[in-house]
Amino acid sequence: MSKNKTQKSGINTDEEIRNLVIARLNTLSPDTMKSIGNEGVFTRDELINNVQKGNKIGRTIEAVEMEWIRAMKTGLIQKLYGQR
Protein backbone atom coordinates (compact mmCIF):
# COMPACT_ATOMS: atom_id res chain seq x y z
CA MET A 1 0.00 0.00 0.00
CA SER A 2 1.38 3.40 -0.91
CA LYS A 3 2.03 6.11 1.63
CA ASN A 4 -0.83 8.27 0.26
CA LYS A 5 -3.35 5.46 0.65
CA THR A 6 -2.19 4.88 4.22
CA GLN A 7 -2.68 8.55 5.09
CA LYS A 8 -6.11 8.64 3.46
CA SER A 9 -7.29 5.53 5.29
CA GLY A 10 -8.24 7.57 8.34
CA ILE A 11 -4.89 7.66 10.10
CA ASN A 12 -4.25 11.20 11.34
CA THR A 13 -0.66 12.34 11.38
CA ASP A 14 0.66 14.86 13.86
CA GLU A 15 0.99 17.36 11.03
CA GLU A 16 -2.65 16.91 9.96
CA ILE A 17 -3.84 17.42 13.54
CA ARG A 18 -1.59 20.45 13.96
CA ASN A 19 -2.94 21.98 10.72
CA LEU A 20 -6.54 21.35 11.80
CA VAL A 21 -5.96 22.98 15.19
CA ILE A 22 -4.23 25.97 13.61
CA ALA A 23 -7.13 26.37 11.16
CA ARG A 24 -9.60 26.35 14.08
CA LEU A 25 -7.51 28.89 16.01
CA ASN A 26 -7.37 31.15 12.94
CA THR A 27 -11.16 31.45 13.06
CA LEU A 28 -10.90 33.20 16.44
CA SER A 29 -10.70 36.95 16.76
CA PRO A 30 -7.09 38.15 17.10
CA ASP A 31 -8.16 39.73 20.40
CA THR A 32 -9.13 36.35 21.88
CA MET A 33 -7.26 35.34 25.03
CA LYS A 34 -7.23 31.83 26.49
CA SER A 35 -5.97 30.70 29.86
CA ILE A 36 -4.03 27.44 29.87
CA GLY A 37 -4.11 26.25 33.46
CA ASN A 38 -1.18 27.62 35.42
CA GLU A 39 0.83 28.18 32.21
CA GLY A 40 -0.62 31.64 31.66
CA VAL A 41 -2.91 33.57 29.35
CA PHE A 42 -2.21 33.54 25.62
CA THR A 43 -3.45 35.44 22.59
CA ARG A 44 -4.71 33.62 19.53
CA ASP A 45 -1.41 34.26 17.73
CA GLU A 46 0.63 33.01 20.69
CA LEU A 47 -1.44 29.84 20.75
CA ILE A 48 -0.85 29.31 17.03
CA ASN A 49 2.90 29.84 17.51
CA ASN A 50 2.97 27.29 20.33
CA VAL A 51 1.07 24.74 18.25
CA GLN A 52 3.49 25.30 15.35
CA LYS A 53 6.46 24.78 17.67
CA GLY A 54 4.94 21.61 19.12
CA ASN A 55 5.93 22.57 22.66
CA LYS A 56 4.07 21.70 25.88
CA ILE A 57 1.52 24.50 25.52
CA GLY A 58 1.02 23.67 21.84
CA ARG A 59 0.40 20.01 22.63
CA THR A 60 -2.08 21.02 25.34
CA ILE A 61 -3.99 23.21 22.87
CA GLU A 62 -3.97 20.36 20.33
CA ALA A 63 -5.44 17.97 22.90
CA VAL A 64 -8.14 20.45 23.99
CA GLU A 65 -9.16 21.28 20.43
CA MET A 66 -9.25 17.61 19.41
CA GLU A 67 -11.48 16.78 22.39
CA TRP A 68 -13.81 19.61 21.36
CA ILE A 69 -13.95 18.27 17.80
CA ARG A 70 -14.66 14.73 19.04
CA ALA A 71 -17.42 16.05 21.31
CA MET A 72 -18.96 17.93 18.37
CA LYS A 73 -18.80 14.80 16.23
CA THR A 74 -20.68 12.74 18.82
CA GLY A 75 -23.31 15.45 19.35
CA LEU A 76 -22.26 16.15 22.94
CA ILE A 77 -21.71 19.87 22.35
CA GLN A 78 -25.16 20.25 20.82
CA LYS A 79 -26.71 18.44 23.80
CA LEU A 80 -24.83 20.60 26.31
CA TYR A 81 -25.89 23.81 24.59
CA GLY A 82 -29.45 22.66 23.94
CA GLN A 83 -29.20 22.62 20.17
CA ARG A 84 -30.56 19.91 17.93
Legacy VTK file of the C-alpha trace (Angstrom):
# vtk DataFile Version 3.0
C-alpha trace
ASCII
DATASET POLYDATA
POINTS 84 float
0.000 0.000 0.000
1.382 3.402 -0.908
2.034 6.111 1.631
-0.827 8.268 0.261
-3.355 5.460 0.649
-2.190 4.877 4.224
-2.684 8.545 5.093
-6.115 8.636 3.455
-7.288 5.532 5.292
-8.237 7.567 8.341
-4.889 7.656 10.105
-4.245 11.202 11.343
-0.665 12.340 11.379
0.663 14.860 13.859
0.991 17.360 11.029
-2.649 16.911 9.961
-3.837 17.418 13.538
-1.589 20.448 13.961
-2.940 21.977 10.722
-6.541 21.348 11.802
-5.963 22.975 15.192
-4.234 25.970 13.610
-7.130 26.367 11.161
-9.599 26.350 14.078
-7.512 28.894 16.006
-7.369 31.154 12.938
-11.164 31.451 13.062
-10.901 33.197 16.441
-10.697 36.949 16.755
-7.090 38.147 17.098
-8.162 39.727 20.396
-9.132 36.348 21.875
-7.263 35.340 25.028
-7.229 31.825 26.487
-5.969 30.702 29.863
-4.031 27.440 29.868
-4.113 26.246 33.462
-1.177 27.618 35.416
0.832 28.180 32.208
-0.619 31.642 31.657
-2.915 33.573 29.345
-2.214 33.540 25.624
-3.453 35.437 22.594
-4.708 33.617 19.528
-1.412 34.255 17.733
0.633 33.014 20.693
-1.445 29.844 20.749
-0.846 29.314 17.031
2.900 29.840 17.507
2.974 27.295 20.330
1.071 24.735 18.249
3.488 25.296 15.346
6.462 24.776 17.674
4.938 21.613 19.124
5.927 22.570 22.658
4.075 21.703 25.880
1.523 24.497 25.516
1.021 23.675 21.840
0.396 20.010 22.633
-2.083 21.019 25.343
-3.992 23.208 22.872
-3.969 20.359 20.326
-5.441 17.971 22.900
-8.136 20.445 23.992
-9.160 21.281 20.428
-9.253 17.609 19.406
-11.476 16.781 22.392
-13.809 19.613 21.357
-13.948 18.272 17.795
-14.659 14.728 19.044
-17.424 16.052 21.306
-18.957 17.934 18.372
-18.805 14.795 16.231
-20.678 12.738 18.824
-23.307 15.453 19.354
-22.259 16.153 22.939
-21.712 19.871 22.355
-25.163 20.255 20.820
-26.705 18.439 23.800
-24.834 20.602 26.307
-25.886 23.809 24.586
-29.445 22.663 23.942
-29.203 22.616 20.171
-30.560 19.913 17.929
LINES 1 85
84 0 1 2 3 4 5 6 7 8 9 10 11 12 13 14 15 16 17 18 19 20 21 22 23 24 25 26 27 28 29 30 31 32 33 34 35 36 37 38 39 40 41 42 43 44 45 46 47 48 49 50 51 52 53 54 55 56 57 58 59 60 61 62 63 64 65 66 67 68 69 70 71 72 73 74 75 76 77 78 79 80 81 82 83
